[in-house]
């Protein structure tokens, strides 16, 4: 069941993200722009428990910007090659999420990652790790 769910859902999710405007620039940075991940991904975004962006106390994000930031974290963990930034832009804030190469902890796939927010030309970074749970969603390590 776990493999079937991931096998069926994630290609559709990634296709929806790609079709909604996720692009790659000539500099090799994936750009989230103002796109949103498919509506069915809500459970996968909620599993991130606010993600790294919620731990960054340097700025308060609007609900829309928080959604963009979480979607970028999800895309970085799910599909970005190690070291390739997934960039997003909001109202007065930009962000960049970079996931390292995947690794195994027992039977779980995990990735370390960082999320840098830029507000008024000032960068603040938060780092952490997440592992894929039995339902196929990414959960942060405490």
Phi and psi in degrees as GROMACS dihedral restraints (atoms count N, CA, C in turn):
[ dihedral_restraints ]
;  ai    aj    ak    al  type     phi  dphi    fc
    3     4     5     6     1   -59.1    20    10
    4     5     6     7     1   -48.4    20    10
    6     7     8     9     1   -65.8    20    10
    7     8     9    10     1   -40.1    20    10
    9    10    11    12     1   -62.5    20    10
   10    11    12    13     1   -42.4    20    10
   12    13    14    15     1   -62.1    20    10
   13    14    15    16     1   -51.0    20    10
   15    16    17    18     1   -64.0    20    10
   16    17    18    19     1   -42.4    20    10
   18    19    20    21     1   -62.6    20    10
   19    20    21    22     1   -34.5    20    10
   21    22    23    24     1   -87.9    20    10
   22    23    24    25     1   -38.4    20    10
   24    25    26    27     1   -79.2    20    10
   25    26    27    28     1   -47.1    20    10
   27    28    29    30     1   -65.2    20    10
   28    29    30    31     1   -41.0    20    10
   30    31    32    33     1   -61.2    20    10
   31    32    33    34     1   -37.7    20    10
   33    34    35    36     1   -66.8    20    10
   34    35    36    37     1   -41.7    20    10
   36    37    38    39     1   -62.5    20    10
   37    38    39    40     1   -47.1    20    10
   39    40    41    42     1   -64.9    20    10
   40    41    42    43     1   -35.9    20    10
   42    43    44    45     1   -64.8    20    10
   43    44    45    46     1   -40.1    20    10
   45    46    47    48     1   -65.7    20    10
   46    47    48    49     1   -41.2    20    10
   48    49    50    51     1   -63.7    20    10
   49    50    51    52     1   -45.2    20    10
   51    52    53    54     1   -63.1    20    10
   52    53    54    55     1   -45.9    20    10
   54    55    56    57     1   -67.0    20    10
   55    56    57    58     1   -24.5    20    10
   57    58    59    60     1   -83.1    20    10
   58    59    60    61     1    -1.3    20    10
   60    61    62    63     1   120.8    20    10
   61    62    63    64     1     8.8    20    10
   63    64    65    66     1   -69.5    20    10
   64    65    66    67     1   126.5    20    10
   66    67    68    69     1  -128.6    20    10
   67    68    69    70     1   166.0    20    10
   69    70    71    72     1  -117.4    20    10
   70    71    72    73     1   130.1    20    10
   72    73    74    75     1   -87.4    20    10
   73    74    75    76     1   170.9    20    10
   75    76    77    78     1   -64.7    20    10
   76    77    78    79     1   -19.8    20    10
   78    79    80    81     1   -82.2    20    10
   79    80    81    82     1    -0.7    20    10
   81    82    83    84     1    83.2    20    10
   82    83    84    85     1    12.4    20    10
   84    85    86    87     1   -98.3    20    10
   85    86    87    88     1   127.5    20    10
   87    88    89    90     1   -74.9    20    10
   88    89    90    91     1   138.1    20    10
   90    91    92    93     1  -117.4    20    10
   91    92    93    94     1   124.9    20    10
   93    94    95    96     1   -84.5    20    10
   94    95    96    97     1   -27.4    20    10
   96    97    98    99     1    54.6    20    10
   97    98    99   100     1  -139.9    20    10
   99   100   101   102     1  -106.2    20    10
  100   101   102   103     1    24.3    20    10
  102   103   104   105     1   -81.1    20    10
  103   104   105   106     1   163.9    20    10
  105   106   107   108     1  -125.8    20    10
  106   107   108   109     1   150.4    20    10
  108   109   110   111     1   -73.4    20    10
  109   110   111   112     1   151.7    20    10
  111   112   113   114     1   -48.9    20    10
  112   113   114   115     1   144.6    20    10
  114   115   116   117     1   -55.4    20    10
  115   116   117   118     1   -34.6    20    10
  117   118   119   120     1   -66.3    20    10
  118   119   120   121     1   -10.9    20    10
  120   121   122   123     1   -82.6    20    10
  121   122   123   124     1    -1.0    20    10
  123   124   125   126     1   -51.3    20    10
  124   125   126   127     1   -42.0    20    10
  126   127   128   129     1   -65.8    20    10
  127   128   129   130     1   -33.7    20    10
  129   130   131   132     1   -73.6    20    10
  130   131   132   133     1   -36.2    20    10
  132   133   134   135     1   -71.0    20    10
  133   134   135   136     1   -38.7    20    10
  135   136   137   138     1   -67.1    20    10
  136   137   138   139     1   -28.7    20    10
  138   139   140   141     1   -63.7    20    10
  139   140   141   142     1   -24.0    20    10
  141   142   143   144     1   -70.0    20    10
  142   143   144   145     1   -10.3    20    10
  144   145   146   147     1    53.7    20    10
  145   146   147   148     1    45.3    20    10
  147   148   149   150     1    88.8    20    10
  148   149   150   151     1   -10.4    20    10
  150   151   152   153     1    59.8    20    10
  151   152   153   154     1  -173.2    20    10
  153   154   155   156     1   -66.8    20    10
  154   155   156   157     1   -32.0    20    10
  156   157   158   159     1   -59.8    20    10
  157   158   159   160     1   -31.9    20    10
  159   160   161   162     1   -72.0    20    10
  160   161   162   163     1   -19.4    20    10
  162   163   164   165     1   -84.8    20    10
  163   164   165   166     1   -13.3    20    10
  165   166   167   168     1   -82.7    20    10
  166   167   168   169     1   111.9    20    10
  168   169   170   171     1   -93.6    20    10
  169   170   171   172     1     5.8    20    10
  171   172   173   174     1   -71.3    20    10
  172   173   174   175     1   -25.2    20    10
  174   175   176   177     1  -151.2    20    10
  175   176   177   178     1   151.5    20    10
  177   178   179   180     1   -96.8    20    10
  178   179   180   181     1   123.9    20    10
  180   181   182   183     1   -96.4    20    10
  181   182   183   184     1   148.0    20    10
  183   184   185   186     1   -68.3    20    10
  184   185   186   187     1   166.1    20    10
  186   187   188   189     1   -59.2    20    10
  187   188   189   190     1   -42.2    20    10
  189   190   191   192     1   -65.0    20    10
  190   191   192   193     1   -42.5    20    10
  192   193   194   195     1   -68.0    20    10
  193   194   195   196     1   -36.9    20    10
  195   196   197   198     1   -62.5    20    10
  196   197   198   199     1   -40.7    20    10
  198   199   200   201     1   -61.9    20    10
  199   200   201   202     1   -46.6    20    10
  201   202   203   204     1   -59.3    20    10
  202   203   204   205     1   -43.1    20    10
  204   205   206   207     1   -64.2    20    10
  205   206   207   208     1   -44.0    20    10
  207   208   209   210     1   -65.9    20    10
  208   209   210   211     1   -39.2    20    10
  210   211   212   213     1   -62.9    20    10
  211   212   213   214     1   -39.3    20    10
  213   214   215   216     1   -65.6    20    10
  214   215   216   217     1   -40.4    20    10
  216   217   218   219     1   -61.6    20    10
  217   218   219   220     1   -45.2    20    10
  219   220   221   222     1   -60.6    20    10
  220   221   222   223     1   -47.8    20    10
  222   223   224   225     1   -62.4    20    10
  223   224   225   226     1   -39.3    20    10
  225   226   227   228     1   -63.5    20    10
  226   227   228   229     1   -45.1    20    10
  228   229   230   231     1   -68.5    20    10
  229   230   231   232     1   -40.9    20    10
  231   232   233   234     1   -77.2    20    10
  232   233   234   235     1   -42.7    20    10
  234   235   236   237     1  -137.2    20    10
  235   236   237   238     1   -14.3    20    10
  237   238   239   240     1   -74.0    20    10
  238   239   240   241     1   137.6    20    10
  240   241   242   243     1   -61.7    20    10
  241   242   243   244     1   148.9    20    10
  243   244   245   246     1   -53.1    20    10
  244   245   246   247     1   129.4    20    10
  246   247   248   249     1    87.0    20    10
  247   248   249   250     1    -9.0    20    10
  249   250   251   252     1   -89.2    20    10
  250   251   252   253     1   122.5    20    10
  252   253   254   255     1   -72.3    20    10
  253   254   255   256     1   143.0    20    10
  255   256   257   258     1  -108.1    20    10
  256   257   258   259     1   113.5    20    10
  258   259   260   261     1  -102.5    20    10
  259   260   261   262     1   140.9    20    10
  261   262   263   264     1  -134.9    20    10
  262   263   264   265     1   159.4    20    10
  264   265   266   267     1  -135.9    20    10
  265   266   267   268     1   136.4    20    10
  267   268   269   270     1  -127.8    20    10
  268   269   270   271     1  -157.2    20    10
  270   271   272   273     1   -83.3    20    10
  271   272   273   274     1   100.6    20    10
  273   274   275   276     1    75.5    20    10
  274   275   276   277     1    10.7    20    10
  276   277   278   279     1  -146.1    20    10
  277   278   279   280     1   144.2    20    10
  279   280   281   282     1  -127.1    20    10
  280   281   282   283     1   160.5    20    10
  282   283   284   285     1  -142.5    20    10
  283   284   285   286     1   157.8    20    10
  285   286   287   288     1  -142.0    20    10
  286   287   288   289     1   124.3    20    10
  288   289   290   291     1  -113.1    20    10
  289   290   291   292     1   128.1    20    10
  291   292   293   294     1  -126.1    20    10
  292   293   294   295     1   119.9    20    10
  294   295   296   297     1  -101.9    20    10
  295   296   297   298     1   141.2    20    10
  297   298   299   300     1   -80.0    20    10
  298   299   300   301     1   176.7    20    10
  300   301   302   303     1   -61.1    20    10
  301   302   303   304     1   144.6    20    10
  303   304   305   306     1   -64.9    20    10
  304   305   306   307     1   153.1    20    10
  306   307   308   309     1  -145.0    20    10
  307   308   309   310     1   164.5    20    10
  309   310   311   312     1  -103.1    20    10
  310   311   312   313     1   137.0    20    10
  312   313   314   315     1  -124.5    20    10
  313   314   315   316     1   103.5    20    10
  315   316   317   318     1    63.2    20    10
  316   317   318   319     1  -121.2    20    10
  318   319   320   321     1  -100.5    20    10
  319   320   321   322     1     4.3    20    10
  321   322   323   324     1   -95.6    20    10
  322   323   324   325     1   141.2    20    10
  324   325   326   327     1   -85.5    20    10
  325   326   327   328     1   132.4    20    10
  327   328   329   330     1  -133.5    20    10
  328   329   330   331     1   160.0    20    10
  330   331   332   333     1  -147.1    20    10
  331   332   333   334     1   137.0    20    10
  333   334   335   336     1   -83.8    20    10
  334   335   336   337     1   149.1    20    10
  336   337   338   339     1  -156.5    20    10
  337   338   339   340     1   163.1    20    10
  339   340   341   342     1  -131.0    20    10
  340   341   342   343     1   152.5    20    10
  342   343   344   345     1  -131.2    20    10
  343   344   345   346     1   115.4    20    10
  345   346   347   348     1  -105.3    20    10
  346   347   348   349     1   126.5    20    10
  348   349   350   351     1  -104.2    20    10
  349   350   351   352     1   139.6    20    10
  351   352   353   354     1  -121.2    20    10
  352   353   354   355     1   117.5    20    10
  354   355   356   357     1  -129.4    20    10
  355   356   357   358     1   126.6    20    10
  357   358   359   360     1    52.2    20    10
  358   359   360   361     1    39.7    20    10
  360   361   362   363     1    76.7    20    10
  361   362   363   364     1     4.8    20    10
  363   364   365   366     1  -109.7    20    10
  364   365   366   367     1   126.4    20    10
  366   367   368   369     1   -96.1    20    10
  367   368   369   370     1   138.8    20    10
  369   370   371   372     1  -133.6    20    10
  370   371   372   373     1   133.8    20    10
  372   373   374   375     1  -118.2    20    10
  373   374   375   376     1   144.9    20    10
  375   376   377   378     1  -126.7    20    10
  376   377   378   379     1   138.4    20    10
  378   379   380   381     1  -122.9    20    10
  379   380   381   382     1   151.1    20    10
  381   382   383   384     1  -172.1    20    10
  382   383   384   385     1  -165.6    20    10
  384   385   386   387     1  -145.0    20    10
  385   386   387   388     1   155.7    20    10
  387   388   389   390     1  -140.9    20    10
  388   389   390   391     1   150.7    20    10
  390   391   392   393     1  -126.9    20    10
  391   392   393   394     1   150.3    20    10
  393   394   395   396     1   -77.6    20    10
  394   395   396   397     1   129.1    20    10
  396   397   398   399     1   -86.2    20    10
  397   398   399   400     1  -179.2    20    10
  399   400   401   402     1   -62.6    20    10
  400   401   402   403     1   -24.8    20    10
  402   403   404   405     1   -87.1    20    10
  403   404   405   406     1    -2.6    20    10
  405   406   407   408     1    94.0    20    10
  406   407   408   409     1     2.4    20    10
  408   409   410   411     1   -93.7    20    10
  409   410   411   412     1   154.5    20    10
  411   412   413   414     1   -86.0    20    10
  412   413   414   415     1   128.5    20    10
  414   415   416   417     1  -120.7    20    10
  415   416   417   418     1   136.3    20    10
  417   418   419   420     1   -68.4    20    10
  418   419   420   421     1   148.8    20    10
  420   421   422   423     1   -84.2    20    10
  421   422   423   424     1   139.6    20    10
